[in-house]
Amino acid sequence: MAHIARKRFGQHFLSDRFAIDAIVDAIAPLETDALVEIGPGLGAMTFPLLDRCRQLTVIELDRDLATQLRRRQALTVIEADVLKVDFDALATGAGQSLRVVGNLPYNISTPILFHLLPSASRVIDQHFMLQKEVVERMAAEPGSKTYGRLSVMLQWRYEITAVLDVEPEAFDPPPKVQSAVVRMLPLPARTDIDAALLGELVTVAFSQRRKVLRNTLGRWLDERRYSGTFDLQRRAEEVPVTEYLALASALSQQ
């Protein structure tokens, strides 16, 4: 019996062969890679990936789809909510760093990206299909309207590149938005930065985008008795990632 896409899981199954081939080519899996796929669905990317590598683990929440996938040999199926999966443990089990891929459910794509952040040091790269608007925000430069909290919190740990666009017609059912594939390459870890502190700092900074930082971040810094210099006569979107990191580093060492 054909599987009907479930709206509550945000299911849109990739079905266009040209798009699938282009994505798999962009990932360029090697036989020795330890790949993890989030949301394999009907296996559109899963099986082409499996043809090229020996280790492929898939994470699928839908019980019916997980049952179907288990019929394929050489495929490890984790039936679980990806937000509860320990990626550090997966890397330890694989005995090597992971390559993570997936057509992410658009309704929870941002929480998934943040869930993966703490495991960046155990990952070689990440390739995800996302809503194009989200990819633009992830890769945005300072000064643009799309530059925000998501941009800063991902760019401090990854080099982010938009790889290719995918039209709605490449899916079944077609989503109502444009899609794109993004490549995320982890950057060296910064031991001088408290990730939780940086997250709080950036959240406060972008809490009122139209106001200059003196009215938001300025008060927050005063509460922490910050004595350093930081230009608060700017809006949050005008501050480069490097300056947010420098401020977080200074606060972490204060």
C-alpha positions as CSV (number, residue, x, y, z in Angstrom):
1,M,0.0,0.0,0.0
2,A,1.3,3.4,-1.0
3,H,2.4,5.7,1.9
4,I,0.4,8.9,2.3
5,A,2.4,11.9,3.4
6,R,1.5,12.9,6.9
7,K,1.1,16.6,7.5
8,R,1.9,16.4,11.2
9,F,5.3,15.1,10.3
10,G,5.8,17.8,7.7
11,Q,6.3,15.1,5.0
12,H,7.1,16.1,1.4
13,F,8.8,13.3,-0.4
14,L,11.6,14.1,-2.9
15,S,10.6,12.3,-6.1
16,D,12.4,14.1,-9.0
17,R,15.3,11.9,-10.3
18,F,17.4,14.8,-11.6
19,A,17.1,16.6,-8.2
20,I,18.0,13.5,-6.3
21,D,21.1,12.8,-8.5
22,A,22.2,16.4,-8.1
23,I,21.9,16.3,-4.3
24,V,23.7,13.0,-4.0
25,D,26.5,14.3,-6.3
26,A,26.8,17.4,-4.1
27,I,27.2,15.2,-1.0
28,A,29.7,13.0,-2.9
29,P,29.6,10.1,-0.4
30,L,32.7,7.8,-0.1
31,E,32.6,4.1,0.7
32,T,34.4,4.7,4.0
33,D,32.0,7.5,5.2
34,A,29.8,7.1,8.2
35,L,26.6,8.7,6.9
36,V,23.5,9.6,9.0
37,E,20.3,10.6,7.2
38,I,17.6,12.5,9.0
39,G,14.1,11.9,7.7
40,P,14.7,9.3,4.9
41,G,11.0,9.1,4.0
42,L,10.5,6.7,1.1
43,G,14.3,6.4,0.6
44,A,14.7,8.7,-2.4
45,M,18.2,9.8,-1.3
46,T,18.7,6.8,1.1
47,F,19.2,4.1,-1.6
48,P,21.4,6.1,-3.9
49,L,23.6,7.0,-0.9
50,L,23.6,3.4,0.2
51,D,25.0,2.4,-3.2
52,R,28.1,4.5,-2.5
53,C,28.9,3.9,1.2
54,R,29.1,1.0,3.6
55,Q,27.7,2.7,6.8
56,L,24.3,4.5,6.5
57,T,22.2,5.1,9.6
58,V,18.7,6.7,9.1
59,I,16.6,8.4,11.7
60,E,12.9,8.1,11.0
61,L,10.0,9.0,13.3
62,D,7.2,7.5,11.2
63,R,6.7,3.9,12.3
64,D,5.4,2.7,9.0
65,L,8.3,4.2,7.1
66,A,10.8,2.8,9.6
67,T,9.3,-0.7,9.1
68,Q,9.7,-0.4,5.4
69,L,13.3,0.8,5.6
70,R,14.3,-2.1,7.9
71,R,13.7,-4.5,5.0
72,R,16.8,-3.1,3.3
73,Q,20.1,-4.8,4.3
74,A,23.1,-2.8,5.3
75,L,20.8,0.0,6.6
76,T,20.7,0.9,10.3
77,V,17.3,2.3,11.2
78,I,16.7,4.4,14.3
79,E,13.0,4.9,14.9
80,A,13.0,8.1,17.0
81,D,12.5,11.8,17.2
82,V,15.7,13.3,15.9
83,L,15.7,15.9,18.6
84,K,16.2,13.1,21.1
85,V,19.1,11.4,19.2
86,D,22.6,11.7,20.6
87,F,24.9,12.4,17.7
88,D,28.0,12.3,19.8
89,A,27.1,8.7,20.7
90,L,26.5,7.9,17.0
91,A,30.0,9.1,16.1
92,T,31.5,7.1,18.9
93,G,29.6,4.0,17.8
94,A,30.8,4.6,14.2
95,G,34.3,5.0,15.3
96,Q,34.7,8.1,13.2
97,S,33.2,11.6,12.5
98,L,29.8,11.7,10.8
99,R,28.5,13.1,7.6
100,V,24.9,14.2,8.2
101,V,22.4,14.6,5.5
102,G,18.6,14.9,5.1
103,N,15.5,16.4,3.7
104,L,14.5,18.1,7.0
105,P,10.9,18.6,8.0
106,Y,10.4,22.3,7.4
107,N,8.2,22.8,10.5
108,I,11.1,21.8,12.8
109,S,14.2,22.5,10.7
110,T,15.6,25.2,13.0
111,P,15.3,23.1,16.2
112,I,17.1,20.3,14.4
113,L,19.9,22.6,13.4
114,F,20.3,23.9,16.9
115,H,20.2,20.3,18.3
116,L,23.2,19.4,16.1
117,L,25.3,22.4,17.1
118,P,26.9,20.8,20.2
119,S,28.0,17.8,18.1
120,A,29.7,20.0,15.4
121,S,33.2,18.7,16.4
122,R,32.1,15.1,15.7
123,V,30.8,16.0,12.2
124,I,32.7,16.2,8.9
125,D,29.9,18.1,7.1
126,Q,26.1,18.5,6.8
127,H,24.0,18.7,3.7
128,F,20.3,19.5,4.2
129,M,17.3,20.3,2.1
130,L,15.5,23.2,3.7
131,Q,13.1,26.0,2.9
132,K,15.1,28.4,0.7
133,E,14.2,31.3,3.0
134,V,15.8,29.5,5.9
135,V,19.0,28.8,3.9
136,E,19.2,32.5,3.0
137,R,18.9,33.4,6.7
138,M,21.6,30.8,7.6
139,A,24.1,32.2,5.1
140,A,23.1,35.9,5.4
141,E,25.7,38.7,5.7
142,P,25.6,41.5,8.2
143,G,23.6,44.5,7.1
144,S,20.9,42.4,5.3
145,K,17.3,42.0,6.3
146,T,17.8,38.2,6.5
147,Y,20.8,38.4,8.9
148,G,19.7,37.5,12.4
149,R,20.0,35.2,15.4
150,L,20.0,32.1,13.2
151,S,22.8,33.5,11.0
152,V,25.1,34.3,14.0
153,M,24.4,31.1,16.0
154,L,25.2,28.9,13.0
155,Q,28.0,30.9,11.4
156,W,30.1,30.8,14.5
157,R,30.4,27.0,14.2
158,Y,30.0,26.4,10.4
159,E,31.0,27.6,7.1
160,I,27.7,27.8,5.3
161,T,27.1,27.6,1.5
162,A,23.9,27.4,-0.5
163,V,24.5,24.5,-3.0
164,L,21.4,24.3,-5.2
165,D,17.7,25.3,-5.5
166,V,15.0,22.7,-5.7
167,E,11.6,23.5,-7.2
168,P,8.3,22.5,-5.4
169,E,7.5,20.1,-8.3
170,A,10.4,17.9,-7.3
171,F,8.3,16.8,-4.3
172,D,5.2,14.7,-3.6
173,P,3.2,16.5,-2.4
174,P,4.7,19.8,-3.6
175,P,5.4,22.2,-0.7
176,K,4.1,25.8,-1.0
177,V,7.6,27.2,-0.6
178,Q,10.9,27.1,-2.6
179,S,13.5,24.7,-1.3
180,A,17.3,24.7,-1.3
181,V,20.2,22.5,-0.3
182,V,22.8,23.9,2.1
183,R,26.3,22.7,2.9
184,M,27.6,23.2,6.4
185,L,31.3,22.6,7.2
186,P,32.2,22.7,10.9
187,L,34.8,25.3,11.9
188,P,37.4,24.7,14.6
189,A,35.9,24.8,18.1
190,R,36.5,28.0,20.2
191,T,37.4,27.0,23.7
192,D,37.3,30.7,24.8
193,I,33.5,31.0,24.2
194,D,30.7,29.8,26.4
195,A,28.0,28.7,23.8
196,A,25.1,29.3,26.3
197,L,26.4,32.8,27.0
198,L,26.7,33.6,23.3
199,G,23.2,32.3,22.7
200,E,21.8,34.6,25.4
201,L,23.8,37.5,24.1
202,V,22.6,37.1,20.5
203,T,19.0,36.5,21.6
204,V,19.0,39.8,23.6
205,A,20.7,41.7,20.7
206,F,18.1,40.6,18.1
207,S,15.1,40.9,20.5
208,Q,14.2,44.3,19.1
209,R,15.8,44.6,15.6
210,R,14.7,48.2,15.0
211,K,16.3,49.6,18.1
212,V,20.0,50.4,18.5
213,L,21.8,48.0,20.8
214,R,22.2,50.6,23.5
215,N,18.5,50.0,24.4
216,T,18.7,46.1,24.5
217,L,22.2,44.7,24.7
218,G,23.5,47.8,26.5
219,R,21.2,47.1,29.5
220,W,22.2,43.4,29.5
221,L,25.9,44.3,29.5
222,D,25.4,46.8,32.3
223,E,23.8,44.0,34.4
224,R,26.9,42.0,33.9
225,R,29.1,45.0,34.7
226,Y,30.9,44.7,31.4
227,S,33.8,47.2,31.4
228,G,35.1,46.7,27.8
229,T,34.3,48.6,24.7
230,F,31.6,47.7,22.2
231,D,29.8,50.0,19.8
232,L,26.2,50.0,21.0
233,Q,25.1,52.7,18.5
234,R,24.3,50.1,15.9
235,R,21.4,47.8,15.2
236,A,22.0,44.1,15.9
237,E,21.9,43.3,12.1
238,E,24.9,45.6,11.5
239,V,27.3,43.6,13.8
240,P,29.5,41.0,12.2
241,V,29.7,37.5,13.7
242,T,33.3,38.1,14.6
243,E,32.3,41.0,16.9
244,Y,29.6,39.0,18.7
245,L,32.2,36.2,19.2
246,A,34.8,38.7,20.6
247,L,32.2,40.1,23.0
248,A,31.2,36.6,24.1
249,S,34.8,35.7,24.6
250,A,35.5,38.8,26.7
251,L,32.4,38.2,28.9
252,S,33.4,34.5,29.3
253,Q,36.8,35.5,30.6
254,Q,35.5,38.4,32.8
